[in-house]
Amino acid sequence: MNRRAPKEGLHPRNRFRDGYDFEALVGCRPALARFVGPNAHGNTSIDFADPAAVKALNQALLGHAYQLHDWDIQPGALCPPIPGRSEHLHHLADLLASGADGGLLPRGSDTAVLDIGTGASCIYPLIGAREYGWRFVGTEVDAAACAWATGLVAAHPEVSELIEIRQQPSAVQCFKGVVRAGERFALSMCNPPFYASAEEAAEGNRRKRQNLSAKKRKGGTRRLEKAAGHAARQGAPAGRNFGGHASELWCAGGELGFVQRMIFQSAKRPALCEWFTTLVSKGAHLPRLTHALRAAEATDVRVLEMAHGQKQSRILAWTFRDRRGE
Ligand code: SAH
């Protein structure tokens, strides 16, 4: 079998930057075999428009790279692209290392992370616990997603001591209702809901689906994969392949509203996290968010650009270090 083309621009520690080794992946997860074949460019790949193929690939990647052999996706929920989610964690590890003595990467359970909106997939805690040994509290507002994530943690004894899932009772709260008195985290992280309403999410879904079928007609699976990856990063359901329940996809005010609330709420408990961070899918939201951070008197604000191939995304990070009396 051919190896797939390398993924340009991924972080040096990203285990998937040399492309997928389908032979090894199938060896780890034989059920993947029936989905693997040559794409329009003659490279070995899968059909990224087929949800069963995408799920099988995710299971193989998590099994092979992280020895997480019992991962599954809640029917209809978002199927997160594994290379992109691990990319996010590597950039956060660098952020923590930037403040450490000698720039050492933090490893082990002394590093506590709050993952806001962990989703049914529990993807950041699972990868982060395996990759760096960090301890996670994953919060989730959707009861069914919360139960699914809890089941995934229980199914993986190698990480179950490191991950705790807590249900957030209010969709407009990020910290209140889930963090305990005196609790402290090295960082909070989040992949926020993107759309501002169910209608907008449905419209986004329709457009993405159109996009995917146009790309498939024009350019074969490689381009299709790019479109699907883009759609998934946006938190969009992307038609039949990536799914997505309502609460995953939208919240009051969309991404901008969600992150503005997070900033406001973080300023009320500045000592909770050394770094507060969130993914920002839409670069155009940054000026208003950095303005909100100035108003909140954050003492350091960073934008961590993540670019791989033509994909562009960023993590917004802020701290109240040196200002935290509480
Ligand atoms: N972290 C996962 C899921 C991201 S989708 C991934 O990257 O794939 C965003 C998730 O946030 C959804 O599961 C949604 O239900 C949840 N969510 C929305 N508002 C929330 C809130 N205020 N607190 C916790 N979770 C929330």
Residues whose N, C-alpha, C, O or C-beta is under 5 A from the ligand:
A	BS01	SAH	P80 I116 G117 T118 G119 A120 T139 E140 V141 D142 Q168 S170 A171 V172 Q173 C174 N191 P192 P193 S247 E248
